[in-house]
């Protein structure tokens, strides 16, 4: 099995396990972001350009979602 196949298999398993174990959507999206960033960092030289680009766009989107989640939690803490 090639390294790129192992990385994508890891990411798929990471997503499935995190979806099953996450108590909320926010936690799942945060853990998904962590998984994508791990795959991008480890597989930088092994992944095809198209795959890296799609993972980068996914990471950018999840970073925006993460910023929204953090802002919402800060607002909840400061509002009480």
C-alpha positions as CSV (number, residue, x, y, z in Angstrom):
1,X,0.0,0.0,0.0
2,X,1.4,3.4,-1.0
3,X,1.9,6.1,1.6
4,X,-0.8,8.3,0.0
5,X,-3.3,5.5,0.3
6,X,-2.4,5.0,3.9
7,X,-2.8,8.7,4.6
8,X,-6.3,8.8,3.0
9,X,-7.3,5.6,4.8
10,X,-6.2,7.2,8.1
11,X,-8.2,10.3,7.3
12,X,-11.3,8.3,6.5
13,X,-10.9,6.2,9.7
14,X,-10.3,9.4,11.7
15,X,-13.5,10.9,10.4
16,X,-15.6,7.8,11.0
17,X,-14.4,7.4,14.6
18,X,-14.7,11.1,15.4
19,X,-18.2,11.1,14.0
20,X,-19.2,8.2,16.2
21,X,-17.6,9.5,19.3
22,X,-18.2,13.2,19.1
23,X,-20.9,14.5,21.4
24,X,-21.7,17.6,19.2
25,X,-21.3,18.9,15.7
26,X,-18.8,21.5,16.9
27,X,-16.5,18.9,18.5
28,X,-16.7,16.8,15.3
29,X,-15.8,19.7,13.0
30,X,-12.9,20.6,15.3
31,X,-11.6,17.0,15.4
32,X,-12.1,16.8,11.6
33,X,-10.0,19.9,11.2
34,X,-7.2,18.4,13.3
35,X,-7.3,15.2,11.2
36,X,-7.0,17.1,7.9
37,X,-4.2,19.2,9.2
38,X,-2.3,16.1,10.4
39,X,-2.7,14.5,6.9
40,X,-1.6,17.7,5.2
41,X,1.5,18.0,7.4
42,X,2.6,14.4,7.3
43,X,1.7,13.8,3.6
44,X,2.9,17.0,2.1
45,X,5.4,15.1,-0.2
46,X,3.3,12.0,-0.8
47,X,-0.1,13.4,-1.8
48,X,-1.0,14.4,-5.3
49,X,-1.4,18.2,-5.9
50,X,-5.2,17.9,-6.5
51,X,-5.7,16.0,-3.2
52,X,-3.6,18.6,-1.3
53,X,-5.6,21.5,-2.8
54,X,-8.9,20.0,-1.9
55,X,-7.7,19.2,1.6
56,X,-6.4,22.8,1.9
57,X,-9.8,24.2,0.9
58,X,-11.5,21.9,3.4
59,X,-9.1,23.0,6.1
60,X,-9.7,26.7,5.3
61,X,-13.5,26.2,5.5
62,X,-13.2,24.3,8.8
63,X,-10.9,27.0,10.2
64,X,-13.7,29.5,9.5
65,X,-16.2,27.2,11.2
66,X,-13.8,26.8,14.1
67,X,-13.5,30.6,14.5
68,X,-17.3,30.8,14.5
69,X,-17.5,28.1,17.2
70,X,-14.9,29.8,19.4
71,X,-16.6,33.2,19.0
72,X,-19.9,31.7,19.9
73,X,-18.5,30.0,23.0
74,X,-16.7,33.3,24.1
75,X,-20.0,35.1,23.6
76,X,-21.8,32.6,25.8
77,X,-19.2,32.9,28.5
78,X,-19.2,36.7,28.4
79,X,-22.9,36.9,28.2
80,X,-23.5,35.1,31.5
